[in-house]
Amino acid sequence: DVKVTQSSRYLVKRTGEKVFLECVQDMDHENMFWYRQDPGLGLRLIYFSYDVKMKEKGDIPEGYSVSREKKERFSLILESASTNQTSMYLCASSKGGGTASTGELFFGEGSRLTVL
Amino acid sequence: AQSVSQHNHHVILSEAASLELGCNYSYGGTVNLFWYVQYPGQHLQLLLKYFSGDPLVKGIKGFEAEFIKSKFSFNLRKPSVQWSDTAEYFCAVIPYSGGYQKVTFGTGTKLQVIP
């Protein structure tokens, strides 16, 4: 069974703290993504990566950074957490691009971050 | 840039009622279309997908969706809902092209089925 694993299901942090969210996939997928999910706003793309050490900004990258040192692992970093970053964070992966790729995303369970 | 609209934000139905959730997208080219579902406390998972061919696609748990190109729509349907269909449903669009494919999601529709 394919799997995307997010390291933490629930986190509570204080304003200004550095936060690491980690994601690991076991499907040898080239593409990995970080979304945030907020009520009424759906899923918004923060960053994505289509290869090791490659990253691209999504729609809402401000206040976030990412790291992809290995193909299976994609980390989301909040350098200085703020209350408006309280949200559910979803990691996803998909098979690489090209016409053979379907674009189907496989999601992790999500990490609910609360910033006080 | 493409966008996806889901006009129903919250739908409440009784068991056995029929369901139709609207999804419209804005993109002039060829697209791949998806419906994802998120059951309470679970991760998002694929419900069904359309790439090409028959515009009426069938997914898991009795769901189906129809792609109407002229209307830029991909509405989700189920003839008779069950309490277990209570979930949040997301429509998603990917432009059909080589290279990286950016997925655009709608804002989601929460479905509540009353026993």
Chai-1 contact restraints between the chains, C-beta under 6 A:
chainA,res_idxA,chainB,res_idxB,connection_type,confidence,min_distance_angstrom,max_distance_angstrom,comment,restraint_id
A,G42,B,F105,contact,1.0,0.0,6.0,A-B,restraint_1
A,G42,B,G106,contact,1.0,0.0,6.0,A-B,restraint_2
A,G42,B,T107,contact,1.0,0.0,6.0,A-B,restraint_3
A,G42,B,G108,contact,1.0,0.0,6.0,A-B,restraint_4
A,L43,B,F105,contact,1.0,0.0,6.0,A-B,restraint_5
A,Y50,B,Y100,contact,1.0,0.0,6.0,A-B,restraint_6
A,G97,B,G99,contact,1.0,0.0,6.0,A-B,restraint_7
A,G97,B,Y100,contact,1.0,0.0,6.0,A-B,restraint_8
A,G97,B,Q101,contact,1.0,0.0,6.0,A-B,restraint_9
A,G98,B,G98,contact,1.0,0.0,6.0,A-B,restraint_10
A,G103,B,N32,contact,1.0,0.0,6.0,A-B,restraint_11
A,G103,B,I94,contact,1.0,0.0,6.0,A-B,restraint_12
A,G103,B,Q101,contact,1.0,0.0,6.0,A-B,restraint_13
A,E104,B,L46,contact,1.0,0.0,6.0,A-B,restraint_14
A,F107,B,H43,contact,1.0,0.0,6.0,A-B,restraint_15
A,F107,B,L44,contact,1.0,0.0,6.0,A-B,restraint_16
A,E109,B,H43,contact,1.0,0.0,6.0,A-B,restraint_17
